[in-house]
Every structure is written in structure tokens, then in C-alpha cells.
Amino acid sequence: MGEPEFVRLAKRHGRRVVVAIVGAIVVLAGLAMCVLPGPGLLTVAAGLAILATEFEWARRLLHRVRRTARTTYERARSRRGGGGAGRSGPGSDTDAAA
């Protein structure tokens, strides 16, 4: 006789199950940190990256999160004036002279 069916399935899908459990725990910890002290969104992204190693839906979602983060960063940077010299706005030297 050979191994029981569940042992063969566990060996075949063991990595996937471990990745799912670890990724889910990290995502849940990140969601908790959105209301508790800690880097919540960063932790959620890390959990998605873990899940993306085995699951296509997580890859797509992670890609979407990265694209949204990049767009948000670029918008914030352009509103700030690029952060370079000659910046005007509240708290700048040009504001004090007026």
C-alpha cells in the first residue's frame, strides 16, 4: 500500500497552504494596524506580496495597489511642487516675505 490520499495532497499543496496562512496572518495584522499603531498599509502590502507568490488573484491585487500607491505619491509630490528649491506655499520663505 501507499500513503493515504490526504498525505499525498498535503505534500503536493503544503507550500500553498503555508503561504496562504502566513499571508493571511500578515494581511490581518496590517488591517489591525490601520487602526492601531504601526505601518498598516505597508504590512497589508507585504501580506499581499507573500500571497502573490502562490495566488494569481493576489498578484493582480498587489499590482493594483502598487499602481495606486505610485499615482498617489506622484500627485502628492506634484502638489508639493516637487520638493525642490523655489517652493512656495504655507511655511515657505516666500510666504513669510508677503
N, C-alpha and C positions, 0 to 999 in steps of 0.2 A: 504494500500500500504506500501511497504517497502522503504528502502533507494534507491537512484539511484545507478546504477551499478558502476559509477566512484567513489562513496563514499566507496562502499564495496572494490573495488580494491585498493583505496588509503589506507584504513585501513590495508588491507592484505599485501600490498607491501610498506607501508610507511617507515618502518625501512630500507629496502633495498635501496630505493630511497635516503633517507637521507645519508646513508653510502656511496653510490655512489657519491653523490655531494660533501660531505666533503672529502672523499678520493681523488677525482679528484682534488679538490682545493689544497690539501696538496701536491699531486704529482706535479701539475703545479707550485706551489710555489718553490718546490725543484728543478725542472728543471730550473726555472728562477735563483735560487741561484747558479746554476752551473756556470753561467757567471757573476752573481752579488755577492757581499759579503754575505757570510752566509754558513751554513752547508748543501750544496745542496744535496749530495748523502745521507746523513743521513735523510734529510727531505723526499726525494723520498722513502727511505725505510720505513719511518713512514707512508707515504701515502699508500704504498702497504700493510702495516700491517693493516691499517684501512679497506682497500678494501677486504683484505683476511678474514675478519670476516664474509663476506657475499658471496664472489665470489670465486669459485674453481680456476679459471684461475689466480687470484691474489695470492692465496696460493701457486700454483706451481711456479709462477714467484718469489715470495718472498723467497721460498726455494732455488731456483737457485741463487738469489742474495746473500743470506746468505752463501751458499756453495762457491761461487766465492770470497766473501769477506774473508772468513776463509782461503781459499787457498792462496790468495794474501798476507794476513797477515803472514801466515806461511812461505811463500817464502821470504818475506822481512826480517823476523826475522832470518831465516837461513843464508841469505846473510850477515846480520849484525854480525853473529857469536853468535847469541843467546842473545846478550846484556850483557853477564856476564863478569867477570874479565878475563884478559888474552886476551882480544880482540885485534886484530891487524888490521891495515888499516889506511887510512888517518885520521889524527887528534888524533891518539892514542899515548901513551907514547913510545911504541916500535918503532913508525915511527920517533920520534924525536931523538932517540939514533942512528939511522943508518946513 
